[in-house]
Amino acid sequence: MNNNQMNNNHDAAEFDYVIVGAGSAGCVLANRLSADGKHSVLLLEAGPRDTNIWIHVPLGYGKLFKEKTVNWMYQTEPEPGLDGRQVFQPRGKVLGGSSSINGLLYVRGQHEDYDRWRQRGNIGWGFDDVLPYFKKAENQTRGADDYHGIGGPLSVSDWRHADPLSEAFVKAAVEAGIPFNPDFNGATQEGAGFFQTTTRRGRRASSAFSYLRPAKGRGNLHIETSALAQRLVFEGRRARAVEYRQNGALRTARARKEILVSSGAYNSPQLLQLSGVGPGDVLQRVGVPVHHESPAVGRYMQDHVCYDYIFKASQPSLNEDLYPWWGKLRVGLQYILTRKGPLSLSVNQGGGYFRSRPDLPRPNIQLYFSPLTYEKTPPGTKKLMRPDPYPGFITSVSPCRPTSRGHLQIVSPDPRAAPAIHPNYLSTDHDVAELLAGARFLCRLAAAPSLAGIIAEELKPGSAVRSDAERIADIRARAYSVFHPVGTCRMGQDNAQAVVDHRLRLHGLANRRCIDASIFPKVTSGNTNAPAMLVGEKGADLVLADAG
Ligand SMILES: Cc1cc2nc3c(=O)[nH]c(=O)nc-3n(C[C@H](O)[C@H](O)[C@H](O)COP(=O)(O)OP(=O)(O)OC[C@H]3O[C@@H](n4cnc5c(N)ncnc54)[C@H](O)[C@@H]3O)c2cc1C
């Protein structure tokens, strides 16, 4: 069918804005664009409503990690830098998107990340420009200050359960030379401490919970779930409609003003490519007619890679709460009655950011600590994460600003076919060197008195792995993604190198923006949910400013 034709055989409805994807950014958009009642908004989501109870329990993370009813469960192609392994890539497929299945850590990144975005010509994206949006979004339970806001939709909280192993980790990090930092989202990110989380009174505060629930009663906001967008429909350069499939029927939603693609770092470039917007050679290879040559769609992908040290502990860890049935019963009751206890935690409580060399101007490595260990299930298996039957904990490092860049491309014109994902992990010497430096630090950390005293055994990598060559081999054998793909529709000044401009409009096309984590010009130094929601907040302002 000609891409300019509307399909006349199915329902067609018209809205001012059609948003594709109810994830971290999409829910923010839906709320903000429908707030003044002037515009009609349709929000399309491929997944279901967020009724799975494990979404709302923070430690339910492990239950959703391989739960296909709410998770796209992608797999990368074999990765040369990781010994040819395929790497599991969960993504939320439910109202709230990945914010409904993620690890809940609230991390904005470093001020310099945004200043670098602005220096690349992206006007309005420096730290001073974006800070007001972070504050506008936030309901910080510690109260407002220069860096934090109160009264916003997104609740940001401290842990409701003190975990002794996590406290020992923070003490050990200070002993190993990292200063204590009570707030990774304040004046500086550098230091060790406890993450804050997107939770409200012990429940997950996804973007659906925070932004959609309060807006659901609005007559001008229409939400369609189990609605898979398959194609954008053009009239010349203008995007006019979205074609989607719902309950077996093909439907069309027309947009009077704009179509906003917020389908995440994998599905946004996939949808654009399916619609004929992307690298011409890729599209022609799979038989999709080229509507607009846009070489950067699906290119310049970045992600954070992570490497673990795993220890058997001589003191109780969360494994004893979560492995035996009586432990599960106890923590389950505790959570139901008080919204506290282990189930109110994420898999990481302690963490930090440090410089692997003193001459570096800012932290280059993120630290994570988990007061539990679990069986890692191989790619392709659908088994849940299960805690180990002995006490244990994990320390991990993840370079903040990797230089490896990957790409993604459709392999079929069928919208249900997963795209081929090539992250190209550890393809630069820089990234390997940083992970190696991180691994050496984890060894020092394990020798710090507060951790050394509670280690019964180093399970992984084990004492046989100590030389640089052995460490690099182990990194390639065991490193994994922490699920922060970005950059596949990146923001920049021209169509050859980027997909959207600084107002998030697609280069060369009218009526259409991309608004989600795919637009990051470079990955931020840390977890990407708060930055994706920032893109939603700022994107909504840009859309409304142009609405006239
Ligand atoms: C397991 C996991 C753990 C993570 N942990 C953390 C963490 O602790 N802290 C942190 O800051 N970040 C974390 N992240 C990353 C963070 O959650 C994401 O970067 C962020 O949610 C991305 O937001 P987004 O709006 O770009 O995309 P998403 O939130 O993924 O939203 C995209 C939405 O679009 C929908 N969609 C896709 N295609 C279509 C289509 N064709 N039609 C209709 N709908 C469609 C999807 O179903 C989804 O709901 C984690 C991610 C994962 C997967």
The ligand as an ORCA input file, in Angstrom:
! r2SCAN-3c Opt
* xyz 0 1
  C      14.924     -4.090     33.767
  C      15.239     -2.617     33.719
  C      15.791     -1.994     34.838
  C      16.069     -0.637     34.813
  N      16.450     -0.009     35.965
  C      16.511      1.335     35.994
  C      16.697      2.032     37.221
  O      16.788      1.442     38.303
  N      16.748      3.393     37.188
  C      16.667      4.088     36.027
  O      16.772      5.326     36.052
  N      16.488      3.445     34.844
  C      16.362      2.107     34.808
  N      16.090      1.471     33.631
  C      16.006      2.275     32.397
  C      14.745      3.140     32.302
  O      13.646      2.490     32.880
  C      14.495      3.495     30.834
  O      15.611      4.193     30.315
  C      13.267      4.360     30.633
  O      12.140      3.777     31.227
  C      13.023      4.580     29.135
  O      11.886      5.369     28.956
  P      11.241      5.557     27.516
  O      10.076      6.464     27.683
  O      12.310      5.948     26.571
  O      10.776      4.097     27.041
  P       9.842      3.030     27.763
  O       9.587      3.409     29.179
  O      10.431      1.701     27.506
  O       8.445      3.192     27.021
  C       8.158      2.816     25.715
  C       6.697      2.388     25.664
  O       6.268      2.328     24.309
  C       5.499      1.151     24.127
  N       5.590      0.779     22.718
  C       6.700      0.368     22.067
  N       6.406      0.141     20.774
  C       5.104      0.425     20.611
  C       4.234      0.380     19.483
  N       4.680      0.024     18.285
  N       2.928      0.716     19.659
  C       2.478      1.104     20.885
  N       3.276      1.157     21.987
  C       4.574      0.828     21.841
  C       6.173      0.153     25.053
  O       5.355     -0.965     25.292
  C       6.460      1.009     26.264
  O       5.368      1.050     27.138
  C      15.827      0.110     33.614
  C      15.285     -0.514     32.497
  C      14.972     -1.857     32.539
  C      14.350     -2.495     31.332
*
